[in-house]
């Protein structure tokens, strides 16, 4: 008996007991669809987080004090450190900005009068990855002359002045004491929570002048050239600042970058997806046991048929192959249906979670191959039992 005939007989046997065959496949269908769906959601979540962080800029590192370390007044980061970093690593960096942030009140008729003032240098889009819509970024002159200029988001500009064109060049009054000229407007991005306070960027020298802010500060943001490795540069920056402060051996400073966070999150998400998928895969083992059980029933039901075939000259390997193929077909069909169902469920989850799920082709191939493998593993015993039947005893079986 050739493979094509064996395959046809296997299909005929499955079709003659449709409901029983479906119940046999059900465990595999649930297991495969669960694994495909979970991996798709995990990949989608991982890609979404990575994309969000990528938009913030992966070539930006933050230099700050190490966690739990106490710094003296001379060891704290200051404006001298900012200037020194610019001079020391001028060929590798785009901008160095001390991190200064404070709350201000908008003296205009708006729904939310809160505004967060954030320090900026002359390379705002490099450090913060903002998308400028109108106007310009700050210049070296703005920083050197400590000009009262500000860059605001498009939503705030439209709310106060009606249009972006009208907003450009207007004076924005804050805290009843300072007015800032709007020189640029950037596109406000939605936050994950759906709510975010308006943010305005001001030259860091201006914040120091107006609010006596930033004599010392907690951290410095450094935007790097695209060909500079953030991790390697971070080590150099730490060594330089440590030597400058005279505490290089104490390891009082550290750096972190979005690239490091992306790698960490990707690793955690990958491990979590693998763990949940492994739990879901347990149902595949249960499905395999179901396949073996139903194949044993099939061998019992077809004992006389096996006896007749053996009496007509069928060899051990022919009988073995016949039942093994039937087991593989049942498992393979379960795997294919489970994969299709998993694709449908992942698309449904994508719409419900507003998340772009990603179905990995390798996962689909692995799931299909694995289901067929289950058919072989759990079908060997029933097939072997059928092939070993004594033809005379089989013919006598009622």
C-alpha positions, 0 to 999 in steps of 0.5 A: 500500500503506497502513501497516497492510498494510506492517506485516502483511507485515513481521510475516509476513516476521519470522515466516517466519524466526523464528530469523534474526529473533531473531539479528538482534534479539539485539544490540539486546536485549543492548544495551537490557537492559544499558543499562536494568539499569545505569541502574536499578542506578545510580539505586538506588545513588544513591537509597540513598546519598542516603537514608542521608545524608538520615537523618543530617541535611542541615541540619547543617554541620561547621566545621573547619580547612582541609586542610593548614593549621597552627593556632596554639594561639590559632587552634584552635577552643575552647569560647569559639567555641561560645558565640560562635556561639550568641550571634551566630547564635542565630536561625538555629541549633538547637545548636552542639556541639564534636566530642569523641570518646573510647574508654571501657571498660564495666565490665559483663559484656558481649561487647564492652566498648568504648564510644565516648563522643561529645559532645552538646548539648541538641539531640541528635536535631537534630545526630545525627538519632538516634531516641529510644526511651525517656527524654529528651535532655540539657537545658541544666541537664545541660550547665551542671551537667556532670551524669554523664548518658548516652544509650545505644543500645537493643542495649547497654541490652538486653544489660546490663539485659534490657529498655529499661524496666529500663535507664532510670535505671540507673548505667553504670560506665566505666573503673573511675572514673566512673558515668553515669546512663542518661537516654535510649535511642536506636535503634541503626542498622545500619552499612554494614559490619554491625559498629559499636562501641556509642556513648554520648552525653554532655554535652560539658561533662561530657567536658571535666570528667571527662577534661580533654577539649576544651580545643581541638578539631578541629571544631564541629557546627552544627545549623541551622533548617530554612529556613537554607541550609547553604552560605550559613550556612557562609560566614558562620560561616567569616567570623565565626570568621576575624574572631574569630581575627584570620586572616580573610584566611588562609582557615584554616577551612572547612565541609562539610555532608551536602547538599554530599556528597549533591550530589557523590555524585549527580554522580559516580554520575550520571557513572559510570552514564552512562559505563557505559551509553555503553559498553553502548550500543556493542552497540546500534551492533553490533545496528544493523549486524546489522539492516542486514546481514539486511535486505540479505539479505532484499532479495536473497532477495525480488528477484523479489517486488520486481520483480513489485510494480514491474511491477504499479505499485508506486512507489519510496516504497511499496517503500522504506516496506515494507522500512523498516517491516520494519527498524523492526519488527525493531528495535522488537521487539528494543527491547521485549524488551530493555526487559522483560529489563532490568526482569527483570535489574534486579529480580534484581540488586535481590534479590541486592544487597539494593538497591532498584533504580529503573527510570527511565520516561524510560530505557525510553522512550528505549531503545524510541525509540532502538531504533526509530531504529536500525531507520530509520538502518540500514534506509534503505540496504537499503530504498533499494536495494530501491526502486531495483531495475530491475523487468525485472532483478529479474524476471530474477533467479534 
